[in-house]
Amino acid sequence: MTKCIETDVVVVGAGTAGTYFAWRLAQVGFKTVVLEKRRLEELGADIGIFHVDEIRFAQFGVPLPTGDELVGHYPDGRAWPPDGDGFKLVNYAFYVMEKPLFIQRLQRCATLAGVQFVEQAAVGDVIIEDGTLTGLRATTDDGELEVRARLVADCSGIGGAVRTRLPDDFDVENDPISDDDTLFVILQYWDDIAGDHPTGLNFYPFHKTFCNPSYGDGAILGVGQPGGYEQADQVHQPFLAERFPNPHRLVKHCQDHRRRGESRARGAAAHPGNGHCGIPQ
């Protein structure tokens, strides 16, 4: 038997974009349901640490991190040239945080505002009536689910669970995102690093690489490149050999990919962002 839910807004994806969007809509009085294909406690675990600009908390009205969620705070960083040892000090602060705990905090805020989360709900067909998107169908552990809504928001990540199911005449970007339009990111968590190495926040814009704080005295060595993981690794390995030959212990090696979100809408379809997903190795 199919369970039916009627709501003002249904959001697909309970990551940072989806949860924040749902929270804000609920705060202004919209009945909001969020569908998430994974278990809520799993979100962000494949990345672990992430970094957020200090100014964004006030900009988006999110309280600053505290407790176990907060790994560290850095008031400035260093921007390094393609070669040489000189750097430019950038007075721009970042918070280093535990992503799973940050997402869980946003989810608590959303729940208190009245948002209903449905986890382990895999989106299936969209419901289109008279040329308007009026809802979608999903499969859950408890059976089939049909959600009817005035607005359907796709925050499902790079796969675009909703937008890729929309017809061409919706004037919405509904094709899969190509590798050339995707930033493939490889993160290496280093510990027990021997010898001298940069500490704090370090950016290498030419290589699209960085060396940022991890747990304790550890560091996260990362790279982001379009085209694929192989292309990213071809840039990363020579960079590490040249700039970071230090003996170290590799704690975690994960890959993620992200792309600038397209914000478009037609009728009852909205796409606040393509979100972020991680693939551990």
N, C-alpha and C positions, 0 to 999 in steps of 0.2 A: 504494500500500500504506500502511496506517495504522500509524504507530509507536505503541507503547504504553509508558507509564511508570507504575510503581506506586510510591507514596511515602506518607509519613505525612501530609504537608500540601502542598497546592498553593495558592500565593498568586497572585492575578491583579493585576498592577500592580507595577512596580519603582521607583516613586517613593519619597518619604521614608517614608510609612506602610508600604507593602508591603515595602520592603527592610529597614526596622528590625524589623518583625514577624517576617520570615523569619529574620533574623540571630539574634534572641533565641530563637526556637524551635529553631534549629539548635544553639545553644549548650547547650541542655538535652537534646540528644540526638535530636530529631525530624528525620527525613529530609525535607528541604524543597525544593520546586521552585517557582520564580517564573516566571510567563509575562508577557511585556511585548510589547505590540503595536508599539512603536517600537524603534528602535535604542537601546541603553543610553546611548551617548554624547550622544544628543539630549535626554535628560531634563533639564529645568530651564533649557535654553538660551533658551526663549521668555520667561522672566522675568528671568534674569541675577542681579541682586542681590536678596537677601532678608535679613530681620532676625530674629534668634532671641534670646529672653530668656536672659540669662546663667545663670539658675538652672536652666534646663531641661537643660543638659549634665550636671550632677551628678545631677539627678532621673532622667534616663534612661540614665545611664552611658555617655555619648558623650564622647570626648576633645575638648578645646577645639580650635578651628581654628587652623591655622598656615599659613605660606607663602602661596602664591598664592590659597588659599581664603579667607584672612582679608583683608577690605577695611578694617575698622576696628573699634574697641571704644569704646563710649560708656557711661560710668558712670551717667549720668542723662539726663533729658529734660524737656521743658516741656509742660505741659498748658495750652492756651489757652482762654479763655472765648469765647462766641458773638460778642461784640464787645468792643472795647477792647484795650489793649496789655498789660494785666497777665497774668501767667502764674503757675502754681504749679510749682515745681521738684519733679520726681518722682525720687527716688533709687532708680532701678530700671534696671539695666544691660542693654544689648543688644550682641550681636555683629552686625556687618554682614559678610555673606559672599557668596561666589559660589555660587549654588545648584547649577549643574552639578557643580562640584568637590566640594561637600558630598555630593551624592547618590553620586558616584563613590567617595568615601571610605567611605560606608556600604556600598556594593556590595562593595568590597574586604574590609571586615570580615565581611560575610555570606559571601563566597566562601571566606575563610579558615576560617570556621566550618563549611563543608561545603555551603552552599546552591548549588543548580544554577540558573543563569539561562538561560532560553530567550527570546531576543529575536525581534522581528518575528513574534509569535505572536498572532493574532487569535482571541479566544474565540468559540466558536459555541454549540452546544447544551450544556445541563447534562445529567448522567446521574443519573437518579433511579430507585432500586430499592427496592421495598417501603417507599415513603414516605420514603426517606432519600437525601440528596444524597451520591453516592458518587464523583463526578468530573465531568469536563467534556471537551469536544472543542474543538480549536483547529486553525487553519490556519496553517502556517508556510511559509517559502520552500522547505523541503525536502519539503512535502507535509502530509498530515493527521496530527494528533497526538491521542491519547487519553490522558488522565491520570486514574488512579484514586487516590483519597486518602481517608484517614480524616476529614480536615478540609479544606474549601474556604474560603479567605478572599478576600473581594472588597475589594481596595484599588485598584480600577481608576479611581477618580476619580468625578466627579459623574455620569457616565453610568451607573454601576453595571452593568458588563458581566455580572455573575453574578446579582446580586439581582433585576434586572428580568426575568430569565428564570425565576425561581422561581414555582411555583404559589401561588395565594392561600391554600391550606390550610397553607402553611408558617409562617403567622403572622409573616411578615417584610415589611418595607416594600419592596414590589416595584414600585411605580408610579414613573414619572419624577418628578423633583423640579421643582416649579413655580417660576416666576420670583420669586414672592413669598417663597419659602422659600430663595432664593439670594442671596448677597451678590455683586453685580457690581462688580468693581474695575477702575479705569482708572489706569494708571501713566504718568506723563510723566517722562522723564529729561531734566533741564535741564543745560546747560553754558554757560560764558561769561555768567554772570548779572551784569547791571549793577546797581549801587546796593546799598543795604543790604538784607539779607534774613536771616531766622533761620538759624542753623547748628545742627548737631547734630540731635538727635531732637526733633521738634515734633508734638504731637498736638492735634487740634481735634475733641473728642468730639461737639459739637453737630452739626457738618457731616459727621462720619465721614470726615474728611480728615486728611492728614498731610504734613509736609515733612521728609524724612529724608535722611541722607547717601547720596551716590552715589560715583562715582569722583572722586578728587582734590577739587576745590572744587565739584563739581557737586551737584545735589540731585534727589531723586525726589519729585515732587508727585503724591499719590495720593488717591483717593476710593473708598469702598465703600458701595453702596446696594442695597437689594432692589428688585425690580421690572423690572430690565433696564438695558442700557447707556445707553439714552436718558435714563432717570430719573437714573442716576449722573452723566451729562454735564450735565444740567440743574442739578444741585447744584454740580458741579465748576467750571463756567465762571464763574458769578457769584462764587464763592469766590475763584478765581484773580484775577479782575478787581479784587476789593476788597482782597485781602491780598497778592497777588504780581503787581503790574503791571509788574515789572521786565522790561526787554528781556533776551532770552535766546536761546540756540540750542537748539532741540528735538532732542535726540539720538535719542530712542527713545520711541515711544508704543505701549504694549501694553495689552491688556485681559485680565483673568483673572477667573474666578469660583470662588467656593468656598462651602461650606455646612458647618455643624457636622455631623460624622459621627454616624450612628445606630449604636450598638453593641448589636446584637441577635444572638441565636443560637438555632438550633433544629436539633437533630440534628447534622449535619456541616456546617452553614453558619455562617460568621462574617463580620462586617462591621466591621473595626477602624476604618474611617473612609472618607469619600468622597474624601479626597485633595485634590489641587489640580491644575488644568490651566490652561495659558495659551494665548492666541490672539494672535499678533503682528499688528500692522497695518502 
